């Protein structure tokens, strides 16, 4: 069992029968989908419904036989299990390299609990040191956003398909990958991004995760958010 699978299996301890569970997107989240489907098949969990955070996770959940619902069909999401691209010591996160940041953030904000699963390589001392920050923008006038993002100190690249056209999210938007050397003040950066018309969502998930389950080849560690 690899570290991602170990973290995913550990996350099952927080799922109870009858729950509505947000289903993340990405390779680690896919490990959780497989673990959840196995638990449902063997009967250790029953009547669990999932809310997918992307078309990809929806398709995968259906393949695995996981019952699905929408946010409009439930009062609240009991728990969301998702991966992350960077995990800071206080459990602030960068997410969205898989392109699902907007739906991931919507589902996370409507969840009573957000639990992150990751392999140990995703831990960082300061956000921005390992990967770029994805920023989802409206296609109209997106070149203006590129200049704005550069003014914030980022090396900016429009995400493209292998054919060279702009990569489009499930929501019909574009993504700029913004490379900062270090994001020392993530809340201030998030405020600057959120005030910009046409910037839909950033991959900064601040103060949202309750705990992170981080695994390596030898152990699984549960990290709680500092209050």
N, CA, C and O of each residue as an XYZ file, in Angstrom:
908
protein
N       0.851     -1.186      0.000
C       0.000      0.000      0.000
C       0.894      1.245      0.000
O       1.773      1.375      0.851
N       0.673      2.156     -0.947
C       1.493      3.360     -1.019
C       0.965      4.436     -0.061
O      -0.127      4.284      0.486
N       1.733      5.533      0.154
C       1.302      6.541      1.131
C      -0.075      7.134      0.853
O      -0.842      7.365      1.787
N      -0.397      7.381     -0.399
C      -1.714      7.934     -0.712
C      -2.825      6.970     -0.301
O      -3.848      7.384      0.242
N      -2.616      5.704     -0.561
C      -3.612      4.701     -0.175
C      -3.719      4.590      1.342
O      -4.812      4.409      1.879
N      -2.581      4.699      2.033
C      -2.598      4.621      3.495
C      -3.385      5.788      4.091
O      -4.166      5.600      5.024
N      -3.182      6.983      3.558
C      -3.929      8.146      4.048
C      -5.415      8.000      3.754
O      -6.255      8.339      4.589
N      -5.738      7.497      2.568
C      -7.142      7.321      2.191
C      -7.832      6.303      3.086
O      -8.966      6.518      3.514
N      -7.165      5.211      3.369
C      -7.749      4.194      4.253
C      -7.982      4.763      5.651
O      -9.001      4.477      6.279
N      -7.036      5.569      6.136
C      -7.192      6.165      7.463
C      -8.378      7.116      7.512
O      -9.023      7.250      8.552
N      -8.671      7.776      6.398
C      -9.792      8.722      6.361
C     -11.132      8.030      6.527
O     -12.101      8.654      6.961
N     -11.202      6.752      6.186
C     -12.460      6.010      6.358
C     -12.909      5.980      7.812
O     -14.097      5.814      8.085
N     -11.980      6.136      8.750
C     -12.334      6.117     10.172
C     -13.260      7.263     10.561
O     -13.906      7.219     11.608
N     -13.322      8.291      9.713
C     -14.141      9.465     10.020
C     -15.497      9.435      9.315
O     -16.324     10.322      9.524
N     -15.723      8.440      8.500
C     -16.982      8.315      7.762
C     -17.920      7.398      8.531
O     -17.510      6.343      9.016
N     -19.170      7.801      8.639
C     -20.195      7.003      9.303
C     -21.329      6.707      8.321
O     -21.578      7.473      7.390
N     -22.002      5.594      8.543
C     -23.159      5.248      7.712
C     -24.184      6.375      7.752
O     -24.416      6.991      8.792
N     -24.790      6.628      6.599
C     -25.807      7.666      6.497
C     -25.273      9.049      6.198
O     -26.053      9.984      6.015
N     -23.960      9.201      6.144
C     -23.380     10.520      5.904
C     -23.503     10.956      4.443
O     -23.591     10.130      3.535
N     -23.508     12.268      4.245
C     -23.278     12.881      2.939
C     -21.822     13.335      2.927
O     -21.401     14.119      3.777
N     -21.061     12.838      1.959
C     -19.611     13.042      1.943
C     -19.199     13.750      0.657
O     -19.532     13.300     -0.439
N     -18.480     14.851      0.793
C     -17.898     15.506     -0.366
C     -16.730     14.693     -0.888
O     -15.852     14.282     -0.129
N     -16.729     14.468     -2.194
C     -15.723     13.613     -2.827
C     -14.741     14.480     -3.603
O     -15.111     15.130     -4.580
N     -13.497     14.486     -3.164
C     -12.488     15.331     -3.773
C     -12.066     14.862     -5.152
O     -12.576     13.877     -5.686
N     -11.117     15.601     -5.711
C     -10.613     15.335     -7.051
C      -9.096     15.195     -6.995
O      -8.428     15.927     -6.264
N      -8.553     14.258     -7.765
C      -7.113     14.063     -7.824
C      -6.734     12.638     -7.478
O      -7.587     11.820     -7.135
N      -5.448     12.350     -7.571
C      -4.993     10.969     -7.402
C      -5.198     10.462     -5.980
O      -5.560      9.300     -5.791
N      -4.972     11.309     -4.973
C      -5.167     10.869     -3.593
C      -6.647     10.721     -3.284
O      -7.056      9.767     -2.622
N      -7.454     11.671     -3.765
C      -8.901     11.567     -3.579
C      -9.451     10.326     -4.266
O     -10.401      9.714     -3.778
N      -8.864      9.954     -5.393
C      -9.309      8.737     -6.077
C      -9.034      7.501     -5.224
O      -9.817      6.552     -5.239
N      -7.940      7.507     -4.490
C      -7.679      6.394     -3.563
C      -8.774      6.305     -2.510
O      -9.177      5.210     -2.119
N      -9.259      7.467     -2.047
C     -10.352      7.452     -1.074
C     -11.632      6.924     -1.710
O     -12.367      6.175     -1.067
N     -11.915      7.292     -2.946
C     -13.107      6.769     -3.623
C     -13.064      5.246     -3.675
O     -14.072      4.582     -3.436
N     -11.900      4.699     -3.985
C     -11.775      3.245     -4.043
C     -11.974      2.618     -2.667
O     -12.630      1.584     -2.543
N     -11.408      3.242     -1.633
C     -11.561      2.710     -0.274
C     -13.011      2.799      0.185
O     -13.521      1.873      0.815
N     -13.681      3.913     -0.129
C     -15.082      4.080      0.247
C     -15.956      3.063     -0.469
O     -16.843      2.466      0.141
N     -15.714      2.862     -1.752
C     -16.503      1.889     -2.511
C     -16.332      0.488     -1.941
O     -17.299     -0.269     -1.855
N     -15.109      0.137     -1.550
C     -14.868     -1.187     -0.967
C     -15.609     -1.340      0.356
O     -16.162     -2.403      0.635
N     -15.624     -0.283      1.175
C     -16.333     -0.342      2.460
C     -17.835     -0.480      2.257
O     -18.507     -1.167      3.026
N     -18.361      0.165      1.235
C     -19.790      0.046      0.939
C     -20.131     -1.347      0.415
O     -21.180     -1.900      0.743
N     -19.245     -1.905     -0.393
C     -19.499     -3.243     -0.937
C     -19.503     -4.305      0.153
O     -20.318     -5.228      0.119
N     -18.603     -4.183      1.115
C     -18.510     -5.215      2.154
C     -19.496     -4.982      3.295
O     -19.635     -5.830      4.176
N     -20.178     -3.843      3.285
C     -21.204     -3.587      4.282
C     -20.733     -2.918      5.554
O     -21.528     -2.718      6.472
N     -19.446     -2.563      5.634
C     -18.982     -1.869      6.838
C     -19.496     -0.432      6.895
O     -19.540      0.173      7.966
N     -19.882      0.109      5.744
C     -20.582      1.392      5.669
C     -21.830      1.210      4.826
O     -21.840      0.428      3.875
N     -22.890      1.943      5.182
C     -24.150      1.847      4.447
C     -24.737      3.241      4.241
O     -24.522      4.156      5.037
N     -25.484      3.371      3.145
C     -26.271      4.577      2.889
C     -25.422      5.847      2.932
O     -25.846      6.867      3.476
N     -24.234      5.777      2.360
C     -23.386      6.961      2.220
C     -23.610      7.538      0.830
O     -23.541      6.821     -0.168
N     -23.878      8.834      0.774
C     -24.046      9.515     -0.507
C     -22.906     10.502     -0.704
O     -22.461     11.153      0.242
N     -22.441     10.606     -1.935
C     -21.316     11.480     -2.232
C     -21.716     12.675     -3.071
O     -22.634     12.598     -3.887
N     -21.019     13.779     -2.863
C     -21.156     14.963     -3.706
C     -19.811     15.187     -4.387
O     -18.852     15.585     -3.726
N     -19.717     14.941     -5.689
C     -18.434     15.050     -6.379
C     -18.040     16.502     -6.618
O     -18.895     17.377     -6.749
N     -16.736     16.743     -6.673
C     -16.218     18.089     -6.879
C     -15.727     18.328     -8.302
O     -15.132     19.367     -8.587
N     -15.970     17.384     -9.184
C     -15.578     17.544    -10.584
C     -16.312     16.513    -11.415
O     -16.849     15.536    -10.891
N     -16.329     16.743    -12.716
C     -16.884     15.741    -13.623
C     -16.093     14.447    -13.502
O     -16.656     13.353    -13.543
N     -14.773     14.586    -13.352
C     -13.923     13.392    -13.251
C     -14.264     12.561    -12.023
O     -14.391     11.340    -12.120
N     -14.413     13.207    -10.867
C     -14.737     12.435     -9.663
C     -16.162     11.895     -9.722
O     -16.444     10.839     -9.155
N     -17.058     12.601    -10.396
C     -18.416     12.079    -10.575
C     -18.393     10.796    -11.396
O     -19.023      9.803    -11.031
N     -17.663     10.825    -12.507
C     -17.584      9.640    -13.361
C     -16.942      8.475    -12.616
O     -17.395      7.335    -12.724
N     -15.895      8.762    -11.867
C     -15.202      7.701    -11.136
C     -16.102      7.111    -10.057
O     -16.143      5.893     -9.883
N     -16.823      7.965     -9.332
C     -17.720      7.476     -8.283
C     -18.819      6.597     -8.871
O     -19.176      5.571     -8.291
N     -19.349      6.995    -10.008
C     -20.392      6.181    -10.649
C     -19.832      4.825    -11.074
O     -20.496      3.799    -10.921
N     -18.612      4.821    -11.606
C     -17.981      3.559    -11.986
C     -17.840      2.627    -10.791
O     -17.972      1.411    -10.922
N     -17.571      3.205     -9.625
C     -17.351      2.415     -8.414
C     -18.643      2.081     -7.680
O     -18.623      1.358     -6.684
N     -19.758      2.599     -8.163
C     -21.046      2.274     -7.551
C     -21.398      3.097     -6.327
O     -22.230      2.676     -5.523
N     -20.780      4.268     -6.166
C     -21.085      5.146     -5.034
C     -22.307      5.991     -5.372
O     -22.351      6.617     -6.431
N     -23.291      6.015     -4.494
C     -24.491      6.826     -4.704
C     -24.130      8.305     -4.608
O     -23.344      8.709     -3.751
N     -24.718      9.112     -5.501
C     -24.389     10.526     -5.560
C     -25.618     11.392     -5.343
O     -26.748     10.958     -5.566
N     -25.381     12.621     -4.906
C     -26.437     13.623     -4.796
C     -25.811     14.983     -5.090
O     -24.610     15.079     -5.346
N     -26.630     16.031     -5.051
C     -26.146     17.380     -5.306
C     -26.300     18.234     -4.055
O     -27.003     17.856     -3.118
N     -25.640     19.384     -4.048
C     -25.766     20.290     -2.909
C     -27.205     20.748     -2.721
O     -27.646     20.980     -1.595
N     -27.935     20.880     -3.824
C     -29.317     21.319     -3.736
C     -30.258     20.290     -3.135
O     -31.392     20.616     -2.785
N     -29.799     19.058     -3.012
C     -30.646     17.984     -2.483
C     -30.416     17.717     -1.004
O     -31.124     16.902     -0.414
N     -29.448     18.382     -0.394
C     -29.129     18.114      1.014
C     -29.071     19.424      1.794
O     -28.853     20.495      1.227
N     -29.269     19.317      3.092
C     -29.170     20.496      3.962
C     -27.714     20.868      4.223
O     -27.378     22.047      4.333
N     -26.862     19.867      4.321
C     -25.447     20.116      4.605
C     -24.637     18.898      4.195
O     -25.164     17.792      4.068
N     -23.357     19.121      3.993
C     -22.411     18.038      3.733
C     -21.740     17.709      5.064
O     -21.129     18.576      5.689
N     -21.855     16.465      5.489
C     -21.303     16.088      6.793
C     -19.786     16.186      6.831
O     -19.204     16.605      7.831
N     -19.156     15.796      5.735
C     -17.705     15.636      5.737
C     -17.224     15.652      4.301
O     -17.835     15.025      3.435
N     -16.133     16.361      4.035
C     -15.476     16.278      2.734
C     -14.073     15.727      2.929
O     -13.330     16.164      3.808
N     -13.729     14.765      2.096
C     -12.383     14.188      2.077
C     -11.749     14.574      0.750
O     -12.281     14.247     -0.311
N     -10.623     15.264      0.800
C     -10.002     15.741     -0.431
C      -8.495     15.768     -0.254
O      -7.987     15.736      0.867
N      -7.795     15.828     -1.358
C      -6.351     15.948     -1.330
C      -5.924     17.405     -1.330
O      -6.764     18.304     -1.285
N      -4.624     17.639     -1.381
C      -4.080     18.991     -1.445
C      -2.732     18.940     -2.148
O      -2.062     17.908     -2.170
N      -2.352     20.076     -2.720
C      -1.064     20.170     -3.398
C       0.026     20.697     -2.477
O       1.200     20.366     -2.644
N      -0.365     21.522     -1.497
C       0.541     21.943     -0.439
C      -0.240     22.021      0.866
O      -1.399     22.438      0.889
N       0.410     21.615      1.948
C      -0.193     21.680      3.283
C       0.783     22.400      4.204
O       1.877     21.899      4.466
N       0.389     23.577      4.698
C       1.222     24.350      5.623
C       1.035     23.831      7.048
O       0.084     23.096      7.310
N       1.918     24.197      7.968
C       1.799     23.703      9.348
C       0.469     24.026     10.019
O       0.004     23.250     10.854
N      -0.158     25.160      9.673
C      -1.456     25.517     10.264
C      -2.632     24.981      9.449
O      -3.782     25.343      9.696
N      -2.335     24.112      8.473
C      -3.314     23.474      7.584
C      -3.944     24.432      6.589
O      -4.985     24.112      6.014
N      -3.350     25.597      6.367
C      -3.688     26.343      5.163
C      -3.184     25.538      3.970
O      -2.190     24.819      4.067
N      -3.880     25.667      2.851
C      -3.638     24.769      1.725
C      -3.494     25.527      0.413
O      -4.006     26.635      0.254
N      -2.788     24.906     -0.517
C      -2.947     25.185     -1.943
C      -3.552     23.947     -2.567
O      -3.052     22.835     -2.398
N      -4.642     24.160     -3.296
C      -5.319     23.088     -4.012
C      -5.610     23.556     -5.432
O      -5.537     24.746     -5.738
N      -5.940     22.601     -6.286
C      -6.430     22.968     -7.605
C      -5.529     22.681     -8.772
O      -5.855     23.068     -9.894
N      -4.396     22.013     -8.564
C      -3.573     21.668     -9.722
C      -4.318     20.738    -10.665
O      -4.006     20.673    -11.854
N      -5.312     20.010    -10.132
C      -6.141     19.160    -10.979
C      -7.244     19.907    -11.699
O      -7.986     19.312    -12.481
N      -7.367     21.213    -11.447
C      -8.318     22.036    -12.182
C      -9.700     22.133    -11.584
O     -10.581     22.742    -12.190
N      -9.926     21.550    -10.403
C     -11.276     21.509     -9.827
C     -11.429     22.453     -8.639
O     -12.305     22.245     -7.800
N     -10.594     23.486     -8.552
C     -10.550     24.306     -7.338
C     -11.866     24.970     -6.986
O     -12.205     25.047     -5.805
N     -12.629     25.457     -7.968
C     -13.873     26.155     -7.642
C     -14.886     25.209     -7.010
O     -15.436     25.510     -5.950
N     -15.135     24.084     -7.641
C     -16.107     23.142     -7.074
C     -15.599     22.555     -5.759
O     -16.382     22.307     -4.842
N     -14.297     22.335     -5.669
C     -13.740     21.848     -4.401
C     -13.991     22.850     -3.274
O     -14.337     22.464     -2.157
N     -13.815     24.136     -3.576
C     -14.006     25.151     -2.535
C     -15.476     25.306     -2.182
O     -15.811     25.484     -1.010
N     -16.356     25.242     -3.169
C     -17.795     25.341     -2.893
C     -18.237     24.214     -1.965
O     -18.918     24.455     -0.968
N     -17.851     22.994     -2.292
C     -18.262     21.848     -1.473
C     -17.628     21.934     -0.084
O     -18.286     21.651      0.916
N     -16.356     22.323     -0.020
C     -15.682     22.432      1.279
C     -16.360     23.465      2.173
O     -16.512     23.244      3.375
N     -16.768     24.593      1.590
C     -17.405     25.641      2.386
C     -18.782     25.229      2.895
O     -19.268     25.777      3.885
N     -19.406     24.280      2.233
C     -20.717     23.800      2.664
C     -20.617     22.542      3.525
O     -21.628     21.904      3.818
N     -19.394     22.186      3.931
C     -19.177     20.971      4.711
C     -18.980     21.302      6.183
O     -18.386     22.320      6.537
N     -19.484     20.431      7.018
C     -19.247     20.599      8.452
C     -17.779     20.374      8.801
O     -17.243     20.998      9.717
N     -17.137     19.474      8.057
C     -15.724     19.175      8.308
C     -15.021     18.964      6.972
O     -15.583     18.370      6.052
N     -13.792     19.453      6.874
C     -12.933     19.181      5.727
C     -11.694     18.466      6.236
O     -10.940     19.001      7.049
N     -11.495     17.248      5.746
C     -10.320     16.455      6.105
C      -9.470     16.278      4.852
O      -9.960     15.856      3.804
N      -8.200     16.605      4.980
C      -7.268     16.518      3.865
C      -6.451     15.239      3.991
O      -5.983     14.890      5.075
N      -6.286     14.552      2.878
C      -5.427     13.370      2.832
C      -4.294     13.648      1.848
O      -4.519     14.190      0.766
N      -3.077     13.272      2.233
C      -1.925     13.603      1.402
C      -0.757     12.706      1.751
O      -0.688     12.139      2.842
N       0.168     12.586      0.799
C       1.441     11.957      1.127
C       2.372     13.029      1.685
O       2.135     14.223      1.503
N       3.413     12.604      2.351
C       4.263     13.522      3.117
C       4.955     14.567      2.250
O       5.374     15.604      2.765
N       5.084     14.324      0.957
C       5.756     15.291      0.086
C       4.982     16.594     -0.042
O       5.541     17.600     -0.478
N       3.700     16.596      0.332
C       2.871     17.796      0.187
C       3.034     18.774      1.353
O       2.512     19.887      1.296
N       3.741     18.380      2.394
C       3.940     19.276      3.538
C       4.998     20.328      3.200
O       6.060     20.009      2.666
N       4.689     21.580      3.518
C       5.615     22.686      3.278
C       5.646     23.572      4.520
O       4.709     23.570      5.319
N       6.723     24.321      4.671
C       6.796     25.267      5.788
C       6.070     26.564      5.463
O       5.511     27.210      6.349
N       6.083     26.945      4.174
C       5.411     28.159      3.708
C       4.734     27.838      2.383
O       5.330     27.187      1.524
N       3.497     28.288      2.210
C       2.786     28.038      0.962
C       3.523     28.684     -0.214
O       4.152     29.733     -0.078
N       3.428     28.031     -1.362
C       4.019     28.553     -2.578
C       5.407     28.046     -2.872
O       5.962     28.358     -3.925
N       5.986     27.272     -1.973
C       7.363     26.817     -2.153
C       7.468     25.550     -2.990
O       8.549     25.218     -3.477
N       6.373     24.849     -3.161
C       6.415     23.568     -3.866
C       5.748     23.626     -5.234
O       6.223     22.997     -6.180
N       4.665     24.365     -5.350
C       3.888     24.344     -6.584
C       3.292     25.720     -6.853
O       3.234     26.552     -5.947
N       2.850     25.972     -8.081
C       2.187     27.244     -8.367
C       0.793     27.297     -7.751
O       0.195     26.270     -7.431
N       0.297     28.513     -7.595
C      -1.057     28.732     -7.105
C      -1.999     28.827     -8.297
O      -1.850     29.736     -9.115
N      -2.970     27.916     -8.424
C      -3.939     28.027     -9.512
C      -4.950     29.142     -9.219
O      -5.431     29.279     -8.094
N      -5.258     29.925    -10.235
C      -6.271     30.971    -10.126
C      -7.220     30.820    -11.309
O      -6.810     30.921    -12.465
N      -8.492     30.576    -11.008
C      -9.505     30.384    -12.049
C     -10.107     31.732    -12.412
O     -10.530     32.485    -11.534
N     -10.147     32.040    -13.717
C     -10.626     33.342    -14.178
C     -11.652     33.156    -15.290
O     -11.681     32.128    -15.966
N     -12.490     34.174    -15.464
C     -13.429     34.177    -16.581
C     -12.655     34.363    -17.882
O     -11.677     35.111    -17.909
N     -13.072     33.698    -18.964
C     -12.352     33.844    -20.230
C     -12.355     35.269    -20.777
O     -11.373     35.701    -21.379
N     -13.460     36.009    -20.571
C     -13.550     37.361    -21.110
C     -12.487     38.264    -20.481
O     -12.437     38.430    -19.263
N     -11.651     38.836    -21.325
C     -10.624     39.749    -20.842
C      -9.577     39.107    -19.961
O      -8.973     39.773    -19.119
N      -9.356     37.816    -20.147
C      -8.459     37.117    -19.214
C      -7.029     37.640    -19.277
O      -6.277     37.507    -18.311
N      -6.644     38.238    -20.416
C      -5.288     38.772    -20.511
C      -5.044     39.884    -19.486
O      -3.922     40.070    -19.016
N      -6.108     40.618    -19.145
C      -5.976     41.668    -18.120
C      -5.646     41.062    -16.761
O      -4.894     41.638    -15.975
N      -6.217     39.897    -16.499
C      -5.933     39.233    -15.229
C      -4.473     38.786    -15.169
O      -3.856     38.797    -14.103
N      -3.933     38.398    -16.306
C      -2.531     37.982    -16.331
C      -1.636     39.117    -15.855
O      -0.730     38.904    -15.049
N      -1.891     40.327    -16.356
C      -1.087     41.472    -15.937
C      -1.280     41.775    -14.455
O      -0.328     42.116    -13.754
N      -2.514     41.647    -13.986
C      -2.783     41.908    -12.571
C      -2.045     40.905    -11.689
O      -1.455     41.279    -10.676
N      -2.080     39.643    -12.075
C      -1.405     38.610    -11.292
C       0.100     38.834    -11.271
O       0.751     38.584    -10.256
N       0.652     39.298    -12.373
C       2.080     39.617    -12.393
C       2.392     40.763    -11.430
O       3.441     40.779    -10.786
N       1.466     41.720    -11.343
C       1.696     42.864    -10.451
C       1.743     42.445     -8.987
O       2.269     43.174     -8.146
N       1.192     41.271     -8.683
C       1.224     40.751     -7.314
C       2.506     39.979     -7.016
O       2.697     39.482     -5.906
N       3.382     39.884     -8.018
C       4.681     39.256     -7.796
C       4.804     37.832     -8.291
O       5.752     37.131     -7.934
N       3.859     37.391     -9.110
C       3.865     36.003     -9.570
C       4.456     35.872    -10.966
O       4.331     36.769    -11.800
N       5.095     34.750    -11.199
C       5.420     34.313    -12.556
C       4.198     33.557    -13.050
O       3.834     32.531    -12.475
N       3.561     34.044    -14.105
C       2.214     33.611    -14.470
C       2.228     32.862    -15.794
O       2.872     33.285    -16.755
N       1.513     31.747    -15.832
C       1.357     30.970    -17.055
C      -0.102     30.561    -17.215
O      -0.706     30.020    -16.289
N      -0.665     30.823    -18.393
C      -2.001     30.333    -18.702
C      -1.921     28.831    -18.923
O      -1.113     28.361    -19.724
N      -2.743     28.085    -18.226
C      -2.735     26.631    -18.385
C      -3.303     26.268    -19.756
O      -4.344     26.786    -20.159
N      -2.625     25.389    -20.458
C      -3.031     25.015    -21.813
C      -3.153     23.502    -21.955
O      -2.579     22.735    -21.182
N      -3.915     23.100    -22.962
C      -4.047     21.691    -23.310
C      -2.796     21.253    -24.065
O      -2.008     22.101    -24.487
N      -2.597     19.947    -24.245
C      -1.456     19.491    -25.044
C      -1.460     20.046    -26.466
O      -0.410     20.140    -27.102
N      -2.649     20.414    -26.966
C      -2.751     20.970    -28.316
C      -2.437     22.458    -28.358
O      -2.302     23.036    -29.436
N      -2.318     23.087    -27.180
C      -1.938     24.485    -27.137
C      -3.053     25.473    -26.878
O      -2.791     26.664    -26.711
N      -4.292     25.010    -26.841
C      -5.400     25.917    -26.553
C      -5.560     26.065    -25.042
O      -5.100     25.204    -24.291
N      -6.209     27.148    -24.578
C      -6.391     27.310    -23.133
C      -7.165     26.141    -22.531
O      -8.207     25.744    -23.053
N      -6.653     25.596    -21.435
C      -7.363     24.518    -20.736
C      -8.598     25.104    -20.070
O      -8.532     26.167    -19.453
N      -9.714     24.417    -20.196
C     -10.984     24.911    -19.671
C     -11.427     24.044    -18.500
O     -11.345     22.817    -18.562
N     -11.893     24.682    -17.439
C     -12.384     23.952    -16.278
C     -13.778     23.392    -16.548
O     -14.381     23.673    -17.584
N     -14.279     22.597    -15.603
C     -15.648     22.081    -15.713
C     -16.668     23.210    -15.753
O     -17.802     23.012    -16.189
N     -16.264     24.397    -15.296
C     -17.170     25.542    -15.247
C     -17.018     26.466    -16.451
O     -17.654     27.518    -16.513
N     -16.174     26.073    -17.409
C     -15.991     26.876    -18.609
C     -15.032     28.039    -18.440
O     -15.055     28.974    -19.241
N     -14.195     28.003    -17.425
C     -13.244     29.082    -17.161
C     -11.820     28.657    -17.482
O     -11.556     27.492    -17.779
N     -10.901     29.626    -17.418
C      -9.483     29.374    -17.622
C      -8.767     29.344    -16.274
O      -9.302     29.797    -15.262
N      -7.549     28.802    -16.278
C      -6.720     28.783    -15.072
C      -5.353     29.387    -15.386
O      -4.699     29.021    -16.362
N      -4.944     30.315    -14.536
C      -3.568     30.801    -14.549
C      -2.821     30.151    -13.390
O      -3.280     30.173    -12.248
N      -1.673     29.577    -13.699
C      -0.805     29.016    -12.665
C       0.213     30.083    -12.282
O       1.002     30.534    -13.113
N       0.183     30.477    -11.022
C       0.961     31.616    -10.528
C       2.059     31.126     -9.592
O       1.791     30.616     -8.504
N       3.278     31.289    -10.031
C       4.414     30.822     -9.236
C       4.935     31.968     -8.363
O       5.503     32.942     -8.856
N       4.724     31.819     -7.058
C       5.298     32.731     -6.073
C       6.453     31.999     -5.387
O       6.366     30.797     -5.135
N       7.515     32.712     -5.090
C       8.600     32.057     -4.358
C       8.129     31.614     -2.980
O       8.425     30.502     -2.543
N       7.397     32.486     -2.299
C       6.830     32.189     -0.986
C       5.570     33.037     -0.824
O       5.561     34.216     -1.176
N       4.516     32.436     -0.293
C       3.310     33.199      0.013
C       3.300     33.391      1.528
O       2.733     32.587      2.268
N       3.934     34.462      1.967
C       4.124     34.693      3.399
C       2.830     35.175      4.050
O       2.563     34.876      5.214
N       2.024     35.928      3.285
C       0.768     36.473      3.810
C      -0.393     36.001      2.927
O      -0.929     36.780      2.140
N      -0.778     34.735      3.055
C      -1.802     34.196      2.158
C      -3.152     34.890      2.274
O      -3.847     35.042      1.269
N      -3.542     35.315      3.470
C      -4.840     35.975      3.623
C      -4.868     37.300      2.872
O      -5.880     37.647      2.262
N      -3.767     38.038      2.912
C      -3.698     39.299      2.182
C      -3.753     39.056      0.678
O      -4.408     39.804     -0.048
N      -3.076     38.026      0.213
C      -3.117     37.690     -1.209
C      -4.518     37.274     -1.626
O      -5.002     37.688     -2.679
N      -5.167     36.466     -0.813
C      -6.533     36.037     -1.130
C      -7.469     37.238     -1.207
O      -8.352     37.276     -2.065
N      -7.290     38.212     -0.329
C      -8.124     39.413     -0.364
C      -7.908     40.194     -1.657
O      -8.866     40.698     -2.242
N      -6.673     40.298     -2.101
C      -6.381     41.003     -3.353
C      -6.996     40.281     -4.539
O      -7.500     40.919     -5.463
N      -6.958     38.984     -4.519
C      -7.523     38.212     -5.624
C      -9.044     38.289     -5.635
O      -9.650     38.437     -6.696
N      -9.659     38.192     -4.470
C     -11.121     38.136     -4.409
C     -11.774     39.460     -4.780
O     -12.951     39.478     -5.138
N     -11.042     40.565     -4.704
C     -11.629     41.857     -5.039
C     -11.580     42.151     -6.536
O     -12.105     43.171     -6.983
N     -10.965     41.281     -7.300
C     -10.763     41.504     -8.729
C     -11.910     40.901     -9.531
O     -12.100     39.685     -9.515
N     -12.679     41.738    -10.233
C     -13.764     41.243    -11.084
C     -13.190     40.347    -12.172
O     -12.233     40.715    -12.854
N     -13.781     39.173    -12.327
C     -13.307     38.218    -13.318
C     -12.423     37.135    -12.754
O     -12.258     36.084    -13.373
N     -11.846     37.374    -11.576
C     -11.143     36.300    -10.868
C     -12.194     35.505    -10.109
O     -12.815     36.017     -9.177
N     -12.390     34.267    -10.504
C     -13.473     33.451     -9.962
C     -13.084     32.825     -8.626
O     -13.870     32.832     -7.679
N     -11.880     32.290     -8.555
C     -11.494     31.515     -7.372
C      -9.988     31.307     -7.395
O      -9.392     31.169     -8.464
N      -9.381     31.285     -6.231
C      -7.971     30.904     -6.137
C      -7.860     29.557     -5.442
O      -8.806     29.086     -4.809
N      -6.699     28.954     -5.570
C      -6.450     27.673     -4.918
C      -6.012     27.788     -3.479
O      -5.567     26.800     -2.895
N      -6.126     28.975     -2.882
C      -5.844     29.132     -1.454
C      -7.059     28.696     -0.649
O      -8.144     29.257     -0.801
N      -6.880     27.702      0.200
C      -7.928     27.227      1.108
C      -7.430     27.532      2.519
O      -6.630     26.786      3.084
N      -7.910     28.627      3.070
C      -7.366     29.153      4.324
C      -8.352     28.943      5.463
O      -9.517     29.330      5.368
N      -7.873     28.324      6.549
C      -8.703     28.121      7.723
C      -9.876     27.193      7.504
O     -10.863     27.268      8.235
N      -9.794     26.322      6.517
C     -10.920     25.460      6.163
C     -10.732     24.023      6.627
O     -11.691     23.383      7.059
N      -9.526     23.515      6.545
C      -9.283     22.111      6.907
C      -9.249     21.953      8.420
O      -8.566     22.701      9.119
N      -9.990     20.977      8.913
C      -9.991     20.685     10.350
C      -8.796     19.830     10.735
O      -8.188     20.028     11.787
N      -8.471     18.886      9.881
C      -7.289     18.059     10.120
C      -6.772     17.519      8.805
O      -7.483     17.489      7.801
N      -5.525     17.095      8.831
C      -4.892     16.475      7.670
C      -4.350     15.113      8.073
O      -3.770     14.947      9.146
N      -4.549     14.157      7.199
C      -4.000     12.816      7.386
C      -2.860     12.674      6.387
O      -3.090     12.612      5.179
N      -1.643     12.622      6.889
C      -0.451     12.633      6.047
C       0.303     11.328      6.254
O       0.582     10.932      7.386
N       0.626     10.674      5.166
C       1.264      9.356      5.254
C       2.568      9.325      4.472
O       2.726     10.010      3.462
N       3.490      8.520      4.959
C       4.674      8.165      4.184
C       4.744      6.648      4.121
O       3.743      5.972      4.360
N       5.903      6.108      3.804
C       5.995      4.656      3.639
C       5.884      3.890      4.951
O       5.602      2.692      4.944
N       6.100      4.565      6.077
C       6.160      3.836      7.342
C       5.074      4.196      8.343
O       4.811      3.414      9.256
N       4.426      5.365      8.204
C       3.451      5.748      9.217
C       2.408      6.693      8.655
O       2.565      7.261      7.574
N       1.335      6.845      9.424
C       0.261      7.790      9.111
C       0.158      8.770     10.270
O       0.044      8.360     11.426
N       0.198     10.055      9.966
C       0.129     11.094     10.995
C      -1.141     11.910     10.812
O      -1.473     12.309      9.696
N      -1.847     12.157     11.902
C      -3.032     13.010     11.893
C      -2.647     14.355     12.496
O      -2.210     14.428     13.644
N      -2.812     15.413     11.715
C      -2.423     16.757     12.133
C      -3.682     17.595     12.280
O      -4.447     17.740     11.326
N      -3.901     18.144     13.459
C      -5.063     18.991     13.702
C      -4.696     20.453     13.501
O      -3.569     20.871     13.766
N      -5.675     21.222     13.026
C      -5.436     22.640     12.809
C      -5.210     23.352     14.138
O      -5.911     23.113     15.122
N      -4.229     24.218     14.139
C      -3.956     25.027     15.322
C      -5.038     26.089     15.458
O      -5.393     26.754     14.485
N      -5.552     26.240     16.655
C      -6.609     27.228     16.894
C      -6.005     28.616     17.114
O      -6.738     29.581     17.331
